[in-house]
Amino acid sequence: MKTVFDFSATDLKGAEQALEQYQGKVLLIVNTASKCGFTPQYEGLEALWEKYAAQGLVVLGFPCNQFGHQEPGTSEQIASFCDLNYGVSFPMFGRIDVNGAAAHPLFAHLKKAAPGLLGTEAIKWNFTKFLVNRKGEVVARFASKDRPASIENRIQSLLAESV
């Protein structure tokens, strides 16, 4: 069975990154946008990353322009926005689709592994979050309205588990 570690994605600098480099880590994977009402969640995501990175948490941001065209910028503009406005230092990837025929394979996997309300797979909006354990298994999905701090206890539990 596939895990998150079987996928790769292109980072904001255009380099292909194998997610296997995060084996043994707890991942929080988020579809992001710069011009969204939930954009201030970058602050909470960065706080989680700073607080728990040494214990094995990695936050991965995936910009997406599918919801209200709220991520229209180039990779350079996205990187600049995240750095200047929120001091984002966690790994960010190039803009992707999360729904539809062109959905990135990672997000197709995440949605199937952790469906939303009533079993729907489609991502409803920016800042949907997927929590992945150290084995690369998707263990939870959180809605856009779920603030990063509200899932801190779940992250702590996964960090306490061994591989």
N, C-alpha and C positions, 0 to 999 in steps of 0.2 A: 504494500500500500504506500502511496506517495505521502511524503511529508513536505512541509514548507521548505525544508532544506534541499529539496530536489529541483527548486526553481532558481532562476536568475533574473536580474532586471538591470536596466541601464541607469547609472547614477546621473546626477545633474551635470557632471562633466563629460558625459557621453561614454563612460567606461562600463563595460558589462561586469556586473558583480554577481558572483555565485552566492546564494544565500547559505550554502553549506559552511561558509566562513563563520556563521553564527551558531553552529552546532554546540549544544550544551548551554545555550543562553535562553532566557525567557524573552520572547519578542512581543512587542505591542506594535501592530501594523495598522496604519491609519491612512485613509484617503483624505487628502488635505486640499485647501484652496485659500488663496490670498485675499479674496474679496467677498467673504462669506460672513454671516452673522456669528458663526462658530469659530472664525479665525482666531479670536483671542485664546482659544484652547491651545494654541502653540505654546503659550506661556506655561500652562499646566503640564503639557507633554515634556517640555524642556526641564521643568522642575522634577518630574519623575525620572527622567534620564540622568540628571545630575545626581539625584539622591541615591539611585539604585544601580547605576552602571557598574560600579565596583563589585556589586554582588551578582552581576550577570544579566541585568536588564538591558535590552537594546530596543530603542524606539526607532521605527522605520517609517518615514513619511513618503507618501506617493501622491503627488499633485494630480488632480483630475479636473477637467473642464466640462464635465458632462452635466453639471447641475447649475443651471442659471448662468453658464459661461463665467463662473467666478474664479477661474484660474486661466486667464487669457495670455499670460506672459510667457516669454522664452525661459529656458532653463536658467540663463544668467539673471534675468529679472526675478525669477522665483527665489533663487539663492540669495540675491541682494535683499529682497523684501524680508525673507525669513531671518537673515542675519541682522539687518538694521532695525527691524521692528520688534523682534522677539529673541534675538541672540541664539537662534537655533543652532545647536552644535551636533545634534543627532543626525544619522545618515538620512539624506534626502535623495530621492530618485527622480528620474525624468518623468514628465507628464504622461499619464496612461489613461486608458478607458477602464472602468470597473464593471460596466454593464454592457450588454449587447454582444454582437458577433465579434467585435474587435476588443473585447475585454481581455486584459492581460491574463495569461494562464494562472498566475499566482492568485489573482482575485477570483477567478472561476473556481479554483480549489478552495479558497477561504469561504466563499459563499455556500458551496456545496457542503463543506464540513461543518459550518455553523450557520444554518438558515436563520432568517429573521422571524418576526412575528408571523404566526400562523403558517410557518414553514416556507415563507416566501424567500427566495434566494436573492432577488435584486436588492442592490444597495439603494436606499431611499434618498440619501443626501451626503454632503461632505462631512468629514470627521466621524464616519463609522469606524469603529475600532475592533480589531481582532486580537485576542490574547492567545499566545502560542506557548506551550510548555517547552522544557529543555529537550524533549524528544522530537520536537517539530510538529506536534499534534495541536490542532486548533481546539482550544478548550472553552472559549467564550466569544460572543459577539456583543458589542455595545453600540447603542444608537448614538446619533449625532448629539443629542441633548445630554447624554451621559458625560459629565465632566471628568477629565482625567483623574482628579483627586478622588472621585467616587469609586474608582476601581483599584485604588491603592492596596486595600486589604487582599484582593484577589492576586495582585502582583506579588505581595509579600508571601502569600501561601505558596505560590509557584516557585519563588526564589528559595524557599526553605526545602523544597523537594530536591532529591538527588536525581541524577540522570538515570 
